[in-house]
Amino acid sequence: MSLSSALVRTAAARFTRMGSFGLVVTVLLLSSLQVVAHAEGAQSSKQGAKQGSKHGGKGGTGTKARKVSVRGTLASLPPIVQPGLSPAAPSDNGSLVATFTPADPGRKVTLERRTARGWKAVTTSTEDSWGSAAFSPAAGTYRARTTTGGRTWVTGSVTSTRWSPQFEDTFSGTALDTTVWNDQKREHESVYAPRTCARVDPSARRVGEGVLHLGVALDPARAGLPCDYTSTRTSGTSPYLLNSQVATEHTRFFRHGIVAARIKPQRAKGMHSGLWLLPSGTKYTDGVPAAGAEIDVMEFFGENGRDNETIGSHIHYYEAGWDKISLGDTFKDARQVLGKNRSWWDEFHVFSVEWTPTEYIFRVDGREYYRETGAVSQADQYLVLSNLTSDWELHELTADEFSDTAQVDWVRVFDASSQESVRVTRGRKVARKSA
């Protein structure tokens, strides 16, 4: 994401509540609670970007490894698991995500609820290539189990509850709610990550069919005029363009919480869509990320022709002289949430960050792919949704792609941390082999 050259590098003061004009939601979270099950070899969990690569793959490798030991994790989360092809109303039931490592895709997972008479099976699902199975049950205490080769593994237990978001927009109707969102003024920037051929304009986005469409368009005010651009990667000539970039910079601010949005990214190369947060006032303190950082929950850069596209998540802050410090990466493991023979632009997925006073946890449909303890902001920050054309990617953009949009189904912010229970065990034999 780029910043206006008019921004002043001043200290980000501790912001106060803004009275009737604006709302500051200040949330003090506990770090993700690690509830460790009492079992042989039990240990606390810290899932990270490398987790997916450690799972057993297809063709029985997961099953073979399960003859030795399995690590089962059950995470209790807000309703941030909702893949699908079409827009859908959000739920208030919590999400439970069971993950078994090594993975055994297609293996049945049973969710059990604690009752006065003991544990009772309530529903089943199957492991995906991540080794995960997701559930959305009523409030209660649950555990998950799976059986492979005559051995059963059971996770520790967690409690699921109903969730009430502190902020929500489902983009119903035919217009953006401008009492919440504003189109950020960004015109022909030429400082960091320049967009010298683009400006933000509301005509590039629209609301309809239950979603916010974030698009890119030709700029009618400069029709037929060439724009020369140069970046560290390439240079060339482009028509002048309009970008989409809406934010809550004047109305809603958040300090810690779980920020989530259900998004179907654009397919077009040459533009990139994103969900991110910026510090109130868009001000930074050199070398002090705690005073405010750019938190890129999700960015997607379009189809690359190699069928390995994935999403990026980053934290950026600045040293003196606009020297940018960046943490994060693009994460290939995130592709494991995609449906069979589908790409990111075919489906909606929920992208989220759990932002606590000590860390960021990035997830897609409840599956964690990146955890970062550095550069944690302690400042009030606002939400941004965008679809942008930076100079470095303009050479990829063609006229037939201008109709493509990123679609945002809903945005929600929750004020409580997740809970996670982990058990590592060799498994116990059962009377007869289960499927």
C-alpha positions in Angstrom: 0.0 0.0 0.0 1.3 3.5 -0.6 1.1 6.7 1.3 0.5 10.3 0.3 3.5 12.5 -0.1 1.6 15.1 2.1 1.7 12.8 5.1 3.8 14.2 7.9 6.1 11.9 9.9 5.0 12.9 13.4 4.5 11.0 16.6 1.2 9.1 16.7 -0.2 10.3 19.9 -2.4 8.2 22.1 -5.9 8.9 20.6 -8.9 9.5 22.8 -12.6 8.9 22.1 -14.1 11.2 19.5 -17.5 12.0 21.0 -20.5 11.8 18.7 -18.6 12.3 15.5 -16.5 9.2 15.7 -16.3 6.0 17.7 -13.1 4.5 19.1 -13.4 0.9 20.0 -10.6 0.1 22.4 -10.2 -3.6 23.1 -7.8 -5.1 25.6 -7.2 -8.7 24.7 -5.6 -11.6 26.4 -3.1 -13.4 24.2 -4.5 -16.5 22.6 -5.2 -18.7 25.6 -3.3 -22.0 25.4 -5.4 -24.6 27.2 -3.1 -27.7 27.3 -4.8 -31.1 27.6 -3.6 -33.5 30.2 -2.2 -36.3 28.1 1.1 -38.0 27.4 3.3 -35.7 25.5 0.9 -32.7 25.8 2.3 -29.4 24.9 1.2 -25.9 24.1 0.6 -25.0 20.5 2.1 -22.2 18.4 1.0 -22.7 14.8 2.9 -20.8 12.2 3.4 -20.3 8.5 5.3 -23.6 8.3 2.6 -25.7 9.8 1.0 -26.8 6.5 4.2 -28.0 5.0 4.7 -30.4 8.0 1.4 -32.2 7.4 1.3 -35.5 5.8 0.2 -35.3 2.1 -2.1 -37.4 0.0 -1.5 -40.9 -1.0 -1.4 -42.3 2.6 1.6 -40.5 4.0 -0.5 -38.9 6.6 -2.0 -42.3 7.6 1.4 -43.9 7.7 2.7 -41.2 10.1 -0.4 -41.6 12.3 0.8 -45.0 13.4 3.3 -43.1 15.5 1.7 -40.0 16.9 -0.8 -37.2 16.1 -1.0 -33.7 17.3 -4.6 -32.5 17.6 -5.6 -28.9 18.0 -9.1 -27.6 18.5 -9.4 -23.8 18.2 -12.5 -21.8 19.4 -12.9 -18.8 17.2 -15.4 -16.1 16.1 -17.5 -17.0 13.0 -14.6 -16.5 10.6 -15.0 -19.7 8.6 -17.3 -19.3 5.6 -16.0 -20.4 2.2 -18.5 -20.4 -0.6 -19.2 -19.4 -4.2 -21.9 -16.8 -3.4 -22.6 -14.0 -1.0 -24.0 -15.2 2.4 -25.2 -13.7 5.6 -22.7 -13.9 8.5 -23.4 -16.2 11.4 -23.1 -15.4 15.2 -22.3 -19.0 16.1 -18.6 -19.5 17.0 -16.3 -21.5 14.7 -14.5 -24.6 15.9 -11.5 -25.7 13.8 -10.0 -29.1 14.5 -6.5 -29.7 13.0 -4.7 -33.0 13.1 -1.0 -33.2 12.3 0.2 -35.0 10.2 -2.8 -34.5 7.9 -4.9 -37.3 6.4 -7.2 -35.6 3.8 -10.6 -37.1 3.6 -10.4 -38.7 7.1 -13.6 -38.4 9.1 -13.5 -36.1 12.2 -16.2 -36.3 14.8 -17.1 -33.4 17.0 -18.3 -34.3 20.5 -20.1 -32.2 23.1 -19.8 -32.5 26.8 -23.1 -33.5 28.5 -24.2 -34.5 32.0 -23.8 -38.1 30.8 -20.4 -37.7 29.2 -19.2 -36.9 25.7 -21.8 -37.2 22.9 -21.1 -37.1 19.2 -23.0 -34.3 17.5 -21.7 -34.0 14.0 -18.9 -35.1 11.6 -16.8 -33.5 8.9 -13.7 -34.5 6.9 -10.1 -33.3 7.0 -9.0 -31.1 4.2 -5.4 -31.0 2.9 -4.5 -28.8 5.8 -5.6 -31.6 8.2 -8.4 -29.4 9.4 -12.2 -29.7 9.8 -14.4 -26.8 10.7 -17.7 -26.7 12.6 -20.2 -24.1 13.7 -22.1 -25.5 16.6 -24.3 -24.1 19.3 -22.7 -22.9 22.5 -21.1 -25.6 24.6 -17.9 -27.4 25.5 -16.5 -29.6 22.7 -13.6 -31.9 21.6 -12.8 -33.5 18.3 -11.6 -37.0 17.5 -10.4 -39.0 14.5 -9.6 -42.6 14.0 -6.9 -44.1 11.6 -5.6 -47.6 11.4 -7.5 -48.7 14.5 -6.2 -45.9 16.6 -8.2 -42.9 17.9 -6.9 -39.4 18.6 -8.8 -36.8 20.7 -8.1 -33.1 21.0 -8.3 -31.2 24.2 -11.6 -29.4 24.9 -12.7 -25.8 24.3 -15.8 -23.8 24.9 -17.7 -22.3 22.0 -20.1 -19.4 22.4 -22.2 -16.9 20.3 -20.4 -13.8 19.2 -21.6 -10.3 18.8 -19.4 -8.1 16.5 -18.4 -4.6 17.7 -18.5 -3.4 14.1 -20.2 -4.9 11.1 -21.1 -3.9 7.5 -22.8 -6.4 5.2 -23.0 -4.0 2.3 -26.8 -4.5 1.7 -28.7 -2.1 -0.5 -27.3 -0.2 -3.5 -25.0 2.4 -2.0 -22.0 2.5 0.4 -22.7 3.8 3.8 -20.8 7.1 3.7 -21.6 7.8 7.4 -19.1 5.0 8.0 -16.8 4.8 5.0 -15.0 7.5 3.0 -13.2 7.4 -0.3 -9.6 8.2 0.7 -8.1 11.0 -1.3 -5.1 9.5 -3.1 -4.1 11.3 -6.3 -1.1 10.4 -8.5 1.2 9.6 -5.6 4.9 9.6 -6.3 6.5 8.8 -3.0 6.6 5.1 -1.7 5.0 2.4 -3.9 3.8 5.1 -6.3 0.6 5.2 -8.2 1.5 8.1 -10.5 -1.1 7.1 -13.1 -4.0 6.6 -10.7 -6.3 8.5 -8.3 -9.0 7.2 -5.9 -12.6 7.9 -7.1 -16.0 6.6 -5.9 -17.0 5.9 -9.5 -14.6 2.9 -9.5 -16.5 1.1 -6.9 -20.2 0.1 -6.3 -22.5 -1.8 -4.0 -24.9 -4.4 -5.4 -25.9 -8.0 -5.1 -25.1 -7.9 -1.4 -21.4 -7.0 -1.9 -19.0 -4.1 -2.3 -17.4 -4.3 -5.7 -13.9 -2.7 -5.7 -12.8 -1.9 -9.2 -10.4 -0.1 -11.4 -11.5 2.2 -14.3 -10.3 4.6 -16.9 -10.1 8.2 -15.7 -12.6 10.2 -17.9 -11.1 13.5 -16.8 -7.8 12.5 -18.5 -9.2 10.4 -21.4 -6.7 9.8 -24.1 -3.8 11.3 -22.2 -0.7 9.1 -21.7 0.9 8.7 -18.3 4.6 7.8 -18.1 5.6 5.8 -15.1 8.9 4.4 -13.8 9.4 1.9 -10.9 12.3 -0.3 -9.7 10.8 -3.2 -11.6 9.7 -1.6 -14.9 8.7 1.5 -16.8 6.2 2.4 -19.5 3.1 4.3 -20.5 -0.4 3.8 -19.2 -3.7 5.5 -19.5 -4.8 7.5 -16.4 -6.8 5.3 -14.0 -9.3 5.4 -11.2 -8.8 3.2 -8.1 -11.0 2.1 -5.2 -9.9 2.8 -1.6 -12.5 3.2 1.1 -11.8 3.6 4.8 -13.2 4.3 8.3 -10.6 6.9 8.9 -13.0 9.5 10.3 -15.6 7.3 12.0 -14.3 3.9 13.4 -11.1 3.1 15.1 -9.9 -0.2 16.7 -7.1 -1.1 19.1 -6.7 -4.9 19.2 -9.4 -7.4 18.2 -10.2 -9.9 15.5 -10.7 -8.1 12.2 -12.3 -10.3 9.5 -13.7 -9.8 6.0 -15.3 -12.3 3.5 -13.7 -11.5 0.2 -13.6 -12.9 -3.4 -10.5 -11.3 -4.9 -10.2 -10.1 -8.5 -8.7 -12.4 -11.2 -7.0 -9.5 -13.1 -3.3 -9.1 -13.0 -2.0 -5.6 -12.8 -4.1 -4.6 -9.8 -4.1 -5.8 -6.2 -7.0 -5.9 -3.7 -6.5 -5.7 0.0 -7.9 -5.5 3.6 -5.6 -3.5 5.8 -5.4 -1.1 8.8 -3.7 2.2 9.2 -3.0 4.3 12.4 -5.4 7.0 13.3 -4.4 10.2 11.5 -2.2 8.1 9.2 0.7 9.1 11.3 3.8 7.2 12.2 6.7 7.6 14.6 10.1 6.8 13.1 11.3 3.4 14.5 8.3 3.0 16.9 5.8 0.5 15.4 3.9 0.5 18.7 2.8 4.0 17.9 1.2 2.8 14.7 1.9 0.4 11.9 0.4 -0.6 8.6 -1.3 -4.0 9.1 -2.0 -5.7 5.7 -4.4 -8.5 6.6 -4.7 -9.7 3.0 -3.4 -8.6 -0.4 -4.0 -10.5 -3.6 -2.1 -9.7 -6.9 -4.2 -11.5 -9.5 -3.7 -14.5 -11.8 0.0 -15.3 -12.6 -0.5 -18.0 -15.1 1.4 -20.6 -13.0 -1.6 -21.8 -10.9 0.2 -21.1 -7.7 -1.2 -17.7 -6.8 -1.6 -17.0 -3.1 -2.2 -14.1 -0.6 0.2 -11.9 1.2 0.1 -10.6 4.8 2.5 -7.9 6.1 3.3 -5.4 8.8 5.1 -2.2 7.7 6.5 0.6 9.7 9.1 3.3 9.1 12.5 4.5 10.2 13.8 8.0 9.5 13.7 9.1 5.9 10.7 6.9 5.0 12.9 3.8 5.3 10.3 1.1 5.3 10.7 -2.0 7.5 8.5 -4.9 6.4 7.6 -8.2 8.1 5.5 -10.9 6.5 5.4 -12.6 3.1 3.2 -14.4 0.7 2.0 -17.7 2.0 1.6 -20.7 -0.2 0.1 -22.8 2.6 -3.0 -20.6 2.4 -3.9 -22.2 -0.9 -5.0 -25.3 1.0 -8.4 -23.7 1.7 -9.2 -23.6 -2.0 -11.9 -25.9 -3.3 -10.9 -28.6 -5.8 -10.0 -27.2 -9.2 -10.8 -23.7 -7.9 -8.8 -20.5 -7.6 -9.1 -17.5 -5.3 -11.3 -15.5 -7.7 -13.8 -18.4 -7.8 -14.7 -18.4 -4.1 -15.3 -16.2 -1.1 -13.1 -16.8 1.9 -12.8 -15.1 5.3 -9.5 -13.4 5.8 -8.7 -12.3 9.4 -6.1 -11.1 11.8 -6.2 -11.6 15.5 -4.3 -8.5 16.8 -3.4 -8.6 20.5 -1.1 -6.5 22.6 1.7 -9.1 21.9 1.2 -10.6 18.5 -0.7 -10.8 15.2 -2.3 -14.1 14.1 -3.3 -14.3 10.4 -5.9 -16.8 9.3 -8.0 -17.8 6.3 -11.3 -19.5 7.1 -9.9 -20.1 10.6 -6.7 -21.8 9.4 -3.6 -20.1 10.8 -0.8 -19.5 8.3 1.3 -16.7 9.9 2.0 -15.6 13.4 4.1 -12.5 14.1 5.3 -11.1 17.5 7.3 -8.2 16.1 6.1 -4.6 15.4 2.9 -4.9 17.3 0.9 -1.7 17.2 -0.6 -0.4 20.4 -2.4 2.5 18.6 -5.9 3.1 17.4 -6.2 2.1 13.8 -8.9 2.3 11.1 -10.0 -0.1 8.4 -9.2 0.1 4.6 -10.6 -1.9 1.7 -9.0 -1.3 -1.7 -8.2 -2.3 -5.2 -5.2 -0.5 -6.5 -2.9 -0.1 -9.5 0.7 0.6 -8.4 3.3 1.6 -11.0 5.2 -1.6 -10.7 2.3 -3.7 -11.8 0.8 -1.5 -14.6 2.6 -3.4 -17.4 0.4 -6.4 -16.5 -2.9 -4.6 -16.9 -4.9 -4.8 -20.1 -8.0 -3.0 -21.2 -10.2 -6.1 -21.1 -9.5 -6.5 -17.4 -11.0 -3.1 -16.3 -14.4 -4.8 -15.6 -13.0 -7.2 -13.0 -13.6 -6.4 -9.4 -12.7 -7.7 -5.9 -15.9 -8.4 -4.0 -16.3 -7.8 -0.3 -19.3 -9.7 1.2 -19.0 -8.4 4.8 -16.6 -6.9 7.3 -16.7 -7.6 11.1 -14.6 -6.8 14.1 -14.7 -8.8 17.3 -13.3 -7.9 20.7 -12.2 -11.2 22.2 -9.3 -13.6 21.7 -9.4 -17.1 20.5 -8.9 -20.2 22.7 -6.9 -23.2 21.7 -6.6 -26.7 23.1 -3.9 -29.1 22.1 -3.1 -32.7 22.7 -0.2 -34.8 21.4 -0.6 -38.6 21.9 0.2 -41.9 20.3 -3.5 -42.7 20.2 -5.5 -45.5 21.8 -6.6 -48.6 20.0 -10.3 -49.1 19.5 -12.3 -52.3 19.5 -12.8 -52.4 15.7 -11.3 -50.3 12.9 -13.3 -47.2 12.0 -13.5 -45.6 8.7 
